[in-house]
């Protein structure tokens, strides 16, 4: 009986008590996990009496309006839609009248050109044709009682993008000889311009460019950022900053030598060295800008103060976090003095010693804004119909800037991860603190919307890493195994509404990485709203586990062969990932069984490629060569697989730049930290020798040219 009550309480708060694993088996969630997750949501389930008290509170009639009402354009008269959404909040037989106040004040991140705010007024809601998309204020009158809430009119669906292809790349690994040892925003602009103009690419998709630590050590993973709201200054091209040309000649010579030394370094990427060198240059240029700010204003430089006003409180908070991190010598706010651990405490953000240094970090963000805009402009000037597609990570670590700034919106003691699946059979704990669904709703999803709008301002699209973040996330209680977590549900309609409205505003495409254990209704909801899914070749199998022929793939998707969590094609076909996971103790099956399964699946794919006449050599001959360690067929397989992608109806086709140059090493091995050099592998060819962007641009014949 107690377990039944705990399960009922969990269900009321969107916490799953049972789920289906990757093998299709039902798994019951332990009571201990349920109690811990409910506690993180502010619900006391520590005793049977507490559970019953919470259930009793939940049964009390709810008369307040919901914090948000979400409707989709084209779904019928808006009055009926709104009243249907409000029905459970109205008393039995209670009538209500609804009016709207059109509000452009809810536009959080205006495009580069935007109309002035319209006059605000309440108007009766007659039909959706009379109500613009976006956020509005809703007035609901019930007899003598009048309440207000937010209304989002979301697009019915985003228009599909043109059918095109583009390179996918881990930008930090795509270096030019001028990029200070780490790929940067000039490299991104050059990659987009070259592939768009010379190869006919329609987009360039890169890893998250989110902010990292302002003090060493700089974390290598772009998917575990300090802030998703702001980009990282480590991606700035120093020489493209306006102040650089005005530095004294001696300073420029010194910085040129620093850059040359970093570019000449061999081996793994060294973010700490890059950040130290760039920081020295940033400091010199900021001093110059601060001392001669009037000179830049006279030459038409966009206004710094205008940028600060646009970015608002979020920029203040982030820059203050950077300043305190430098002062304290650590970016993890949990190790700061208690007086500094709460961003909302009076005096923390306004402290003169922090305010002065925070201005430096605000200036860096201003310069980043300009270089991000230049990269997207370069892509569009090269004829790309989409342009730059930025990746959006799932979350942030517990000690990050966002966790400090948005502390009340995040779930304490919880981390986001994934249950066990085929490629990560022990499950995953990403160490990232999830948003509380209830807190997001109360705040009108403002932080989520700000984050999306900030990325889209200078982009043609967003890829949502782990698209389940709009529907449910796997929460892992602190100290528990990743396998001992459970799913917590989010308001999918609200989050998809926020996404599609922002995308419509910026004319952008949204791609969701819907891989792994995904509810079918999530894919259906995304497709219904024009949000593309992700079709990963190695995972595209039918009900019998056979590879899907190209005609059976989804149209509304980004189709790729692999992903950043897997080895490139050549590494995969040679089974490098199996050997690596065996060496690191990550396999849950016997090595021989894992290798046999890999050979069967690879044979199936080679057979389909042969049937499609994309490979003329018999699969058995290729498999024997691979078993002997031969690389003779590597290029043929890469070309055939990309030719296969070209036959699918997928709107977007992503060609990994690592695959195109014959790279064999993976960028990331899930389930590891220091056991493998995750996110530190520079782009290289089949022989392991580094490849620079300059070489590709000057000699594109070095690419393995698939049918793109």
C-alpha positions in Angstrom: 0.0 0.0 0.0 2.8 2.4 0.9 4.5 1.7 -2.5 1.3 2.3 -4.3 0.9 5.7 -2.6 4.6 6.5 -3.4 4.0 5.6 -7.0 0.9 7.7 -7.2 2.6 10.7 -5.7 5.5 10.2 -8.1 3.2 10.1 -11.1 1.5 13.3 -10.0 4.9 15.0 -10.2 6.0 13.5 -13.5 8.4 11.0 -12.0 8.5 7.6 -13.7 8.0 4.5 -11.5 8.7 2.1 -14.3 10.4 2.3 -17.7 11.3 0.1 -20.7 15.0 -0.5 -21.2 16.9 -0.7 -24.5 16.2 -4.5 -24.8 12.4 -3.8 -24.5 12.2 -5.1 -20.9 10.2 -3.4 -18.1 12.2 -2.1 -15.1 10.7 -1.0 -11.8 12.3 2.1 -10.2 13.4 1.6 -6.6 11.6 3.4 -3.8 14.8 5.0 -2.7 15.3 6.7 -6.1 11.7 7.9 -6.1 12.1 9.5 -2.6 15.3 11.2 -3.6 13.9 12.6 -6.9 10.8 13.8 -5.2 12.9 15.6 -2.6 14.7 17.4 -5.4 11.4 18.6 -6.7 10.5 20.0 -3.2 8.1 17.1 -2.4 8.6 15.3 1.0 8.2 11.5 0.6 10.6 10.5 3.4 7.9 8.7 5.4 4.5 7.1 4.8 2.9 10.0 6.6 4.7 12.6 4.5 3.6 10.8 1.4 -0.1 10.8 2.5 0.1 14.5 3.4 1.6 15.4 0.0 -1.2 13.3 -1.7 -3.8 15.2 0.3 -2.4 18.5 -0.8 -2.4 17.4 -4.4 -6.1 16.5 -4.2 -7.1 20.1 -3.1 -8.9 21.8 -6.0 -6.6 24.1 -8.0 -8.2 27.4 -8.7 -5.2 29.5 -9.7 -4.4 29.8 -13.4 -1.5 27.9 -14.8 1.7 29.9 -15.2 1.6 29.5 -19.0 -1.0 28.7 -21.6 0.4 27.2 -24.8 -1.6 27.0 -28.1 -0.4 26.3 -31.7 -1.4 28.4 -34.6 -3.7 26.6 -37.0 -5.3 24.4 -34.4 -8.7 26.2 -34.3 -10.2 29.4 -32.8 -8.0 30.6 -30.0 -10.8 31.3 -27.5 -11.7 27.6 -27.6 -8.1 26.5 -27.4 -7.4 28.7 -24.4 -10.6 27.8 -22.6 -9.8 24.1 -23.2 -6.4 24.6 -21.6 -8.0 26.4 -18.7 -10.9 24.1 -18.1 -9.4 22.1 -15.3 -8.6 25.3 -13.5 -12.2 26.5 -13.6 -14.9 25.5 -11.2 -17.7 23.2 -12.3 -20.0 25.1 -14.6 -17.9 28.3 -14.2 -17.7 30.6 -17.2 -14.8 32.8 -18.1 -13.9 35.5 -20.5 -10.4 35.8 -22.0 -8.7 38.8 -23.5 -5.1 39.3 -24.7 -2.5 42.0 -24.4 -0.2 41.8 -27.4 3.3 42.1 -25.9 6.6 42.6 -27.7 8.3 43.1 -24.4 8.6 39.2 -24.2 11.0 39.2 -27.1 14.1 38.4 -25.2 16.8 38.5 -27.9 15.7 40.7 -30.9 17.2 39.9 -34.3 19.6 42.4 -35.8 16.7 44.3 -37.3 13.3 44.3 -35.6 10.2 46.4 -35.5 9.5 48.9 -32.7 7.2 47.6 -29.9 3.5 47.9 -30.8 1.1 49.8 -28.6 0.0 47.5 -25.8 -3.7 46.9 -25.4 -6.2 44.3 -24.4 -8.3 42.9 -27.2 -10.9 40.1 -27.3 -9.6 36.9 -28.8 -11.7 36.0 -31.9 -9.4 33.7 -33.8 -5.8 32.7 -34.3 -5.5 34.8 -37.4 -5.9 37.9 -35.2 -3.1 36.9 -32.8 0.5 37.1 -33.7 2.9 34.3 -32.8 4.8 34.8 -29.7 4.3 35.6 -26.0 1.4 37.6 -24.8 -0.3 38.5 -21.5 -3.7 36.8 -21.0 -6.5 38.2 -18.9 -9.1 35.8 -17.5 -12.3 37.1 -15.9 -14.5 34.8 -13.8 -17.3 36.7 -12.4 -15.8 39.4 -10.2 -12.4 37.7 -10.2 -9.7 38.7 -12.8 -6.4 36.9 -13.1 -3.5 37.2 -15.5 -1.1 34.6 -17.0 1.2 34.2 -20.0 0.1 33.0 -23.4 2.4 31.6 -26.1 1.0 31.3 -29.6 3.4 28.9 -31.2 3.8 28.2 -34.9 1.8 25.2 -36.2 5.0 23.8 -37.7 8.4 25.1 -38.9 8.9 24.9 -42.7 11.2 22.1 -43.8 14.7 23.2 -44.8 15.9 22.7 -48.4 17.5 19.3 -49.0 21.2 19.9 -48.6 24.4 18.6 -47.0 27.0 20.0 -44.8 30.1 19.2 -42.8 29.8 18.3 -39.1 32.9 19.1 -37.1 34.4 19.5 -33.7 35.5 23.1 -34.2 38.3 23.1 -31.6 40.0 20.2 -33.6 39.7 22.0 -37.0 42.8 24.2 -36.8 44.4 26.5 -39.3 48.0 27.6 -38.9 46.9 31.0 -37.7 44.5 29.8 -35.0 46.6 29.7 -31.9 46.5 25.9 -31.6 42.7 25.5 -31.3 40.1 25.9 -34.0 38.3 29.3 -33.7 35.5 31.4 -35.1 37.6 32.6 -38.1 38.3 28.9 -38.9 34.5 28.3 -38.7 33.9 31.2 -41.1 36.5 29.9 -43.5 35.2 26.3 -43.3 31.7 27.5 -44.1 32.8 29.9 -46.9 35.0 27.2 -48.5 32.6 24.3 -48.3 29.6 26.5 -49.3 31.3 28.2 -52.3 33.6 25.4 -53.6 31.7 22.2 -52.6 28.1 23.3 -52.5 27.5 22.7 -48.8 24.3 24.1 -47.3 25.3 24.2 -43.7 28.2 23.6 -41.2 27.3 22.0 -37.9 29.7 22.4 -35.0 30.0 21.3 -31.4 28.6 23.5 -28.6 30.7 26.7 -28.3 29.4 27.2 -24.8 31.5 29.1 -22.1 34.2 27.2 -20.3 36.2 28.1 -17.1 37.8 31.5 -17.0 40.6 30.0 -14.8 42.6 26.8 -15.4 42.0 24.0 -15.7 39.8 24.6 -18.7 37.5 21.6 -19.1 37.8 19.8 -22.4 34.3 18.7 -23.0 32.1 21.1 -25.0 29.1 19.1 -23.7 29.9 19.9 -20.1 30.0 23.7 -20.2 30.1 26.3 -17.5 27.2 28.2 -19.2 24.9 27.4 -22.1 23.8 31.0 -22.2 27.1 32.5 -23.3 29.9 31.3 -25.7 33.5 30.7 -24.8 36.1 33.5 -25.5 38.6 30.7 -26.2 37.1 30.6 -29.7 37.9 34.3 -30.5 40.4 34.9 -33.3 42.7 37.4 -31.6 43.8 39.1 -34.8 40.2 39.8 -35.9 39.5 41.8 -32.8 39.4 45.6 -33.7 41.9 46.5 -31.0 44.6 44.1 -32.2 45.7 46.4 -35.1 46.1 49.3 -32.7 48.4 47.4 -30.3 52.1 48.6 -30.2 54.3 46.7 -32.7 56.2 45.0 -30.0 53.0 43.5 -28.5 51.9 42.3 -31.9 55.2 40.6 -32.5 55.1 39.0 -29.1 51.6 37.7 -29.6 52.4 36.4 -33.1 55.3 34.4 -31.6 52.9 33.0 -29.0 50.4 32.0 -31.7 53.1 30.4 -33.9 54.4 28.4 -30.9 50.9 27.0 -30.1 50.2 26.2 -33.8 53.5 24.2 -34.0 52.7 22.1 -30.9 52.2 18.4 -31.7 50.1 15.9 -29.9 46.9 16.5 -28.0 45.2 19.8 -27.8 46.2 21.9 -24.8 43.3 24.3 -23.9 45.1 25.6 -20.8 48.1 26.8 -22.9 45.8 28.3 -25.5 43.7 30.1 -22.8 46.8 31.5 -21.0 48.2 32.9 -24.3 44.9 34.4 -25.5 44.2 35.8 -22.1 47.4 37.8 -22.2 46.4 39.2 -25.5 42.9 40.0 -24.3 44.2 41.8 -21.3 46.4 44.1 -23.5 43.6 44.8 -25.9 41.0 45.5 -23.2 43.4 48.0 -21.6 43.7 49.7 -25.0 39.9 49.7 -25.5 39.2 51.1 -22.0 41.8 53.9 -22.4 40.7 54.9 -25.9 37.1 53.9 -26.1 36.1 57.2 -27.7 38.3 56.3 -30.7 36.3 53.2 -31.5 33.0 55.1 -31.1 34.1 57.7 -33.5 34.7 55.0 -36.1 31.2 53.5 -35.8 31.9 50.6 -33.6 28.6 49.0 -32.4 27.8 50.3 -28.9 29.0 48.3 -26.0 26.3 49.7 -23.8 23.6 48.7 -26.3 25.0 45.1 -26.1 25.0 45.2 -22.3 21.3 46.4 -22.3 20.3 43.7 -24.7 22.0 40.9 -22.7 20.6 42.2 -19.4 20.8 40.5 -16.0 22.2 37.3 -17.5 25.3 39.0 -18.7 25.8 40.7 -15.3 25.5 37.4 -13.6 27.8 35.5 -15.9 30.5 38.2 -15.9 30.4 38.5 -12.1 30.8 34.7 -11.9 33.9 35.0 -14.1 35.3 37.8 -11.9 34.8 35.9 -8.7 36.2 32.7 -10.2 39.4 34.6 -11.0 39.5 36.1 -7.5 39.0 32.8 -5.8 41.1 30.7 -8.1 38.4 28.2 -8.9 35.3 28.3 -11.2 33.4 26.0 -8.9 31.3 28.3 -6.8 30.7 25.6 -4.2 34.2 26.2 -3.0 33.8 29.9 -2.6 33.1 31.6 0.7 29.5 31.3 1.8 29.0 35.0 1.3 29.6 34.6 -2.4 27.7 31.4 -3.1 24.3 33.0 -3.7 24.2 35.1 -6.9 21.1 36.9 -5.6 22.5 38.0 -2.3 22.6 41.8 -2.0 26.0 43.2 -2.9 27.5 40.2 -4.7 27.0 41.5 -8.2 27.4 45.1 -7.2 30.6 44.8 -5.4 33.1 47.4 -6.8 35.9 44.9 -6.9 33.8 42.5 -8.9 32.1 45.1 -11.0 35.4 46.4 -12.5 36.6 43.0 -13.5 33.2 41.8 -14.7 33.4 44.6 -17.3 36.3 42.8 -18.9 34.3 39.6 -19.4 31.4 41.6 -20.7 33.7 43.1 -23.3 34.9 39.6 -24.4 31.3 38.6 -24.9 30.7 41.7 -27.0 33.6 40.8 -29.2 32.4 37.2 -29.4 29.0 38.4 -30.6 30.7 40.2 -33.5 32.7 37.2 -34.6 29.7 34.8 -34.3 27.8 37.2 -36.6 30.7 37.3 -39.0 30.8 33.5 -39.2 27.1 33.2 -40.1 27.5 36.1 -42.6 30.4 34.3 -44.3 28.2 31.1 -44.6 25.3 33.0 -46.1 27.6 35.0 -48.4 28.9 31.6 -49.7 25.4 30.6 -50.7 24.5 28.4 -47.8 20.7 28.3 -47.4 21.1 27.4 -43.7 24.5 28.4 -42.6 26.0 27.7 -39.2 24.1 25.2 -37.0 25.2 25.3 -33.4 24.9 22.4 -30.9 23.2 22.9 -27.6 24.4 20.8 -24.7 22.0 19.0 -22.3 23.0 20.8 -19.2 25.8 22.2 -17.0 27.8 20.8 -14.1 26.8 21.5 -10.5 29.6 24.0 -9.9 29.1 26.0 -13.1 28.1 29.6 -13.8 24.6 28.7 -14.8 24.1 26.6 -11.6 25.2 29.7 -9.7 23.0 32.1 -11.6 19.9 29.9 -11.8 20.3 28.0 -8.6 16.6 28.1 -7.7 15.6 26.6 -11.0 17.9 23.6 -10.8 17.3 20.3 -9.0 19.7 19.8 -6.0 21.4 16.5 -5.6 20.5 15.3 -9.1 22.5 14.7 -12.3 21.4 14.1 -15.8 22.5 10.9 -17.6 21.2 8.0 -19.5 20.1 4.4 -18.7 22.1 1.5 -20.0 21.9 1.0 -23.7 23.7 -0.9 -26.4 26.8 1.2 -26.6 27.0 2.2 -22.9 25.8 -0.8 -21.1 26.5 0.5 -17.6 24.5 3.7 -18.2 25.8 7.2 -18.1 26.0 10.0 -15.5 27.0 13.2 -17.2 27.4 15.1 -13.9 25.0 17.9 -15.1 22.3 19.4 -12.9 18.8 19.3 -14.4 16.3 22.0 -14.5 13.2 21.6 -12.3 10.2 21.4 -14.6 8.0 23.2 -12.1 10.4 26.1 -11.6 10.8 26.5 -15.4 7.1 26.8 -15.8 6.8 29.4 -13.0 9.4 31.5 -14.7 7.7 31.3 -18.1 10.6 29.3 -19.4 12.6 32.5 -19.5 16.0 31.0 -19.0 15.4 28.3 -21.6 14.1 30.9 -24.1 17.0 33.3 -23.5 19.5 30.5 -24.1 17.9 29.4 -27.3 17.5 32.9 -28.6 21.1 33.8 -27.8 22.4 30.9 -29.9 20.0 31.5 -32.8 20.8 35.2 -33.0 23.8 34.4 -35.3 22.9 31.0 -36.6 20.9 29.1 -39.1 19.9 26.4 -36.7 20.3 24.5 -33.5 21.0 20.9 -32.9 19.6 19.7 -29.5 22.0 17.2 -28.0 19.8 14.5 -26.5 16.5 15.8 -27.8 14.7 14.1 -24.9 15.6 17.2 -22.9 12.3 18.7 -24.2 10.2 15.7 -22.9 12.0 13.7 -20.1 15.4 13.4 -18.7 17.1 10.6 -16.8 17.8 11.8 -13.3 20.5 10.1 -11.2 20.5 10.8 -7.5 23.9 11.8 -6.1 26.0 8.8 -5.2 23.8 6.3 -7.1 24.7 4.2 -10.1 23.5 5.6 -13.5 21.4 2.5 -13.8 19.5 3.5 -10.6 18.0 6.6 -11.9 14.6 7.4 -13.4 12.9 9.6 -15.9 11.4 13.0 -14.9 8.9 14.5 -17.3 9.0 18.0 -18.7 6.2 19.9 -20.5 6.9 18.9 -24.0 4.3 21.1 -25.6 5.7 24.2 -23.8 9.3 23.5 -24.6 8.6 22.7 -28.2 6.5 25.8 -28.4 9.3 27.9 -27.1 11.7 26.3 -29.5 9.6 26.7 -32.6 8.6 30.3 -31.8 12.3 31.3 -31.5 13.2 29.4 -34.6 10.4 31.0 -36.6 11.5 34.4 -35.4 15.1 33.8 -36.6 14.2 31.8 -39.7 16.1 28.8 -38.3 16.0 25.0 -38.4 15.8 22.8 -35.3 17.4 19.4 -35.2 16.8 17.0 -32.3 19.2 14.2 -31.5 16.6 11.6 -30.9 18.9 8.6 -30.5 18.8 5.8 -27.9 15.8 5.1 -25.8 13.2 7.6 -27.1 9.5 7.5 -26.7 7.8 7.2 -30.1 5.4 10.1 -29.3 8.4 12.4 -28.9 9.5 11.8 -32.5 5.9 12.2 -33.6 5.6 15.5 -31.7 8.9 16.8 -33.1 7.9 15.9 -36.7 4.5 17.4 -36.3 6.1 20.7 -35.4 8.7 20.6 -38.2 11.6 19.8 -35.8 14.0 17.4 -37.5 15.1 14.2 -35.9 18.5 12.5 -36.3 19.0 9.3 -38.4 22.3 7.7 -37.5 23.2 5.0 -40.1 24.6 2.4 -37.7 21.3 2.6 -35.7 18.9 2.6 -38.6 17.5 -0.9 -38.5 14.1 -2.4 -39.1 11.9 -4.5 -36.8 14.0 -7.6 -37.5 17.3 -5.7 -36.8 18.3 -5.5 -40.4 19.8 -2.3 -41.9 17.1 0.0 -43.4 17.3 0.6 -47.1 17.6 4.3 -48.0 14.0 4.7 -49.2 12.7 3.8 -45.7 14.6 6.6 -43.9 12.8 9.7 -42.5 12.6 12.8 -44.6 12.5 15.2 -41.6 15.9 14.4 -40.3 19.6 15.1 -40.2 21.1 11.9 -41.6 24.7 11.0 -40.6 26.8 7.9 -40.5 28.1 8.3 -36.9 28.3 10.7 -34.0 31.0 12.3 -31.9 30.5 9.6 -29.3 31.6 6.9 -31.8 34.8 6.4 -33.8 34.9 7.7 -37.4 33.9 5.3 -40.1 37.3 3.7 -40.5 37.8 3.2 -36.8 34.3 1.7 -36.5 34.7 -0.8 -39.4 38.0 -2.0 -37.8 36.3 -2.4 -34.4 38.5 0.1 -32.7 35.6 1.0 -30.3 35.3 -2.5 -29.1 39.0 -2.9 -28.4 39.0 0.5 -26.6 36.0 -0.3 -24.4 37.4 -3.7 -23.6 40.7 -2.2 -22.5 38.9 0.3 -20.4 36.6 -2.3 -18.8 33.4 -0.8 -20.2 32.0 -4.0 -21.8 29.2 -5.9 -20.1 29.4 -8.8 -22.6 32.2 -11.2 -23.3 34.7 -9.7 -25.8 34.2 -12.5 -28.3 30.4 -12.1 -28.2 30.8 -8.3 -28.8 33.2 -8.9 -31.7 30.9 -11.5 -33.3 27.9 -9.1 -33.0 29.9 -6.3 -34.6 31.0 -8.6 -37.5 27.4 -9.6 -38.1 26.1 -6.1 -38.2 29.0 -4.8 -40.4 28.4 -7.7 -42.8 24.7 -6.7 -43.0 25.6 -3.1 -43.9 28.2 -4.1 -46.5 25.7 -6.5 -48.0 23.1 -3.7 -48.3 25.7 -1.4 -49.9 26.5 -4.2 -52.3 22.9 -4.7 -53.1 22.5 -0.9 -53.7 25.5 -1.2 -56.1 27.5 1.2 -54.0 30.1 -1.4 -53.4 31.2 -3.8 -56.2 33.5 -5.9 -54.1 31.9 -8.9 -52.3 31.2 -8.3 -48.6 33.0 -11.5 -47.7 36.2 -10.3 -49.4 36.0 -7.0 -47.5 35.4 -8.7 -44.2 38.3 -11.0 -44.7 40.6 -8.0 -45.5 39.4 -6.2 -42.3 40.0 -9.3 -40.3 43.6 -9.4 -41.6 44.0 -5.7 -40.6 44.1 -4.4 -44.1 43.0 -0.8 -44.8 42.7 -1.3 -48.5 38.9 -0.9 -48.5 38.6 2.0 -46.1 38.2 4.7 -48.6 35.7 2.7 -50.7 33.6 2.0 -47.6 33.6 5.7 -46.6 32.5 6.7 -50.1 29.8 4.1 -50.3 28.3 5.0 -47.0 28.1 8.7 -48.0 26.6 7.6 -51.3 24.0 5.7 -49.3 23.1 8.8 -47.3 22.6 10.7 -50.6 19.9 8.2 -51.6 17.9 8.8 -48.4 15.1 11.4 -48.4 16.6 13.1 -45.4 16.4 16.9 -45.7 19.9 17.4 -44.2 22.9 15.1 -44.6 25.8 15.6 -42.3 29.3 14.5 -43.5 31.7 14.3 -40.6 34.9 16.2 -41.5 36.8 13.5 -39.6 35.3 10.9 -42.0 36.1 13.1 -45.0 39.8 13.2 -44.2 40.1 9.6 -43.1 40.6 10.2 -39.4 40.3 7.0 -37.3 40.3 8.2 -33.7 37.2 9.0 -31.8 36.7 12.3 -30.1 35.0 11.0 -27.0 34.6 7.7 -25.3 31.5 7.8 -23.1 32.0 6.4 -19.6 35.5 7.8 -19.3 37.2 11.0 -18.1 41.0 10.8 -17.9 41.2 7.2 -19.1 40.9 8.5 -22.7 41.9 11.9 -24.1 38.3 12.9 -24.7 37.8 16.1 -26.8 41.5 16.7 -27.1 42.2 14.9 -30.4 43.2 17.2 -33.3 41.9 16.6 -36.8 44.3 14.1 -38.6 44.4 11.9 -41.6 44.6 8.1 -41.8 48.3 8.2 -40.9 47.6 10.2 -37.7 49.4 13.3 -39.0 47.6 16.5 -38.3 45.5 18.1 -41.1 45.1 21.9 -41.1 42.2 23.7 -42.6 44.6 25.6 -44.9 45.6 22.3 -46.5 42.0 21.3 -47.2 41.2 24.6 -48.7 44.3 24.6 -51.0 44.1 20.9 -51.8 40.5 19.6 -51.5 41.6 16.4 -53.4 42.8 15.2 -50.0 39.2 14.6 -49.0 37.6 11.2 -49.3 34.9 12.4 -51.8 31.6 10.8 -51.2 28.4 11.5 -53.2 27.7 14.8 -51.5 
